[in-house]
Amino acid sequence: MRRLVTAIVAISAVAAGAAAGGAIPAGAATASGGFGTAVGVPGLFNLNKGGGGGVSGVSCVSAGSCTAAGTYFDAHHAEQGFAVSEQNGRWGKAIEIPGLGKLNAQGGEALVGPVACGSAGNCTVGGAYAYDGTGFRFSSFIATEHDGKWSKAVSLERDGDVYSISCPSGGNCVAAGGATSAIGEYYLIGDAFVKEQSAGSWGPIKFIPGLLTLEGNGDPEISGSWTTSVDCLSPGNCTAGGAYLDKNGAEHGFVAAETKGVWGSAIEVPGLAALNTAGDAEVNSVSCDHSGTCVAGGYYSSSGSHGFVAVETNGVWGQATEVPGLATLNTGGSAEVTSVSCSSADCAALGTYQDSKQHRQVFVATEKNGAWGKAIEVPGLAALNTGSATVGALSCGSSGCAAGGSFVDRSHHDQGFVVLERNGTWGKATLLHELAVLNQGGHAAVASVSCPSQGSCTAGGSYIGRHHLRQSFVTTPS
C-alpha cells in the first residue's frame, strides 16, 4: 500500500537549508506561454515564519479568477493551512484556513491537498490534520468558501483524509477520501467515502457501495478502501476511482459512478486483475468530458510497476491497458499514471517512469476519439533534467492541456517546469522565468495547474527564497 496521508502535498521533499542557487539553467527556455508571471503568494511571508509548505492545489473558474491552497509553518514550527484568491487577475492576501489551527492544536500538522471552485468565490478545500501528538493519527477535514468568505474547517472522519474534490457549479461539490493512516508498521484501514454539498449545504458522509464485497468481507485490520479521485459533470452525476485491499491484503483499483444522486456499486477496473499479478494496483485519477466519456489512470504491479489507462463510454468501462509506448520508455521498471484530464477535444495522461539509470522521468500521452497515442517523454525535459523529475498535476481546457513538475538541473538544484499541449502536440518543457529568479535556494516545484479557458493557465507550487525558507508561488495572467 502506498496511499498515506503524507502523500497529499505534491512538492519536492528537500532540505530547507539548501545551498543558494537561483541561476537559470543554461539552455533552459523560459517563455511563459499560456502561463503568466510567477509571484510569491501575497501575505504568506508574514504567516510562514517557520519556512515550509507550499501551494498544493489551484482551481480557476475563468482567466484571472482562481483560488489556491497549501500549507506553511508558523512561528512555533506547526504546519498550518492557507487559502488565497485571485479576482480580476489580482491575488489577494493569503489567510489561514479558519478553524483549522484549532483542530490542529494538539498535533501541529496540517495536510492541505485538493481545492475546487464551482464559481467565483465559491470553493472547497480539503485535507487532513493530526489530532494527537503522535504525528501518525490524522482526521480528514473540509472548509468551504461562500461568496468570498471562508467558513470554519469541519472535521470529518478520524484516521482519514480528503484526497479529491470536484465542484461542478457554485455550492455543489463532492469531497472524496478514505481512511489510511499509519502507526508504526500498522495501517488503520477504513472505507472509501464521499461527502456531497447541494445548494450550499453539506450532507452526511456516504460510503461507496459494493466495496465491502470487493474486499471479501475480510478482516477490517487488513482490508479497506480509499477514494483518490472524483470528477463531476453536474450535481449528482460523478465518477470516482481509488483502491481497495482484499482479505489477503492485495491492492486493487476500482471505479464507481453516481447517477442522479445515487451511487452505483464499485467495480474493479475491467482487465486490471489480469495485469496486476503482484497484487498492487490503484486508480490515481479520473476525469470525464461532457460527452460522457471518462478516463481512469493509475498503476499496477507485475515485475515492476506499470502505468495504465481505461476508458468508459456510454456507461461501460473498457479494459485497462498499459499506456501505449510506456513499456519502451520504462526500462527501469517503475512507472505510473499520476493524473488524467479530459476536455471537450480530447484527454491526456501524465505520469512518471524510470529510465535505465534509475532516474525518474516524466511522460505524457494523449487520447483522441477513444484511441491513445504513444507515451512520450515530455519534449525538451531530457536536455534539462540531470537527475530525477517529479510531476505536479495536469489540466486540460478548451484549447489544450498543461502540466508541471520539477527537474534536477546541472547544478543539482530542483527547478520547476511547465509544458503545454495545443492541437494534440506537446511543446517543449519551459521554466517559469520569475520562478527561476525567486528560487535562490535551488529547490522549486510546480505542484498544481489549472486551465479554465482558452489560452489561460495558472500554476502554483513552492521554492526556497533568499532567506532559505520555503515559500509558495502562484502565477498571474500574462
Buried (B, 14 or more C-beta within 10 A) or exposed (E): BEBBBBBBBBBBEBEBEBBEBBBBBEEBBBEBBBBBBBBBBBBBBEBBBBBBBBBBBBBBBEBBBBBBBBBBBBEEEBBBBBBBBBBEBEBBEBBBBBBBBEBBEBBBBBBBBBBBBBBBBBBBBBBBBBBEEEEBBBBBBBBBBBEEEBBEBBBBBBBBBBBBBBBBBBBBBBBBBBBBBBEEEEBBBBBBBBBBBBEEEBEEBBBBEBBBEBBBEBBEEBBBBBBBBBBBBEBBBBBBBBBBBBEEBBBBBBBBBBEEEEBBEBBBBBBBBEBBEBBBBBBBBBBBBEEEBBBBBBBBBBEBBBBBBBBBEEEEBBEBBBBBBBBEBBEBBBBBBBBBBBBEBBBBBBBBBBBEEEBBBBBBBBBEEEEBBEBBBBBBBBBBBBBBBBBBBBBBBEBBBBBBBBBBBEEEBBBBBBBBBBEEEBBBBBBBBBBBBBBBBBBBBBBBBBBBBEBBBBBBBBBBBEEBBBBBBBBBBE
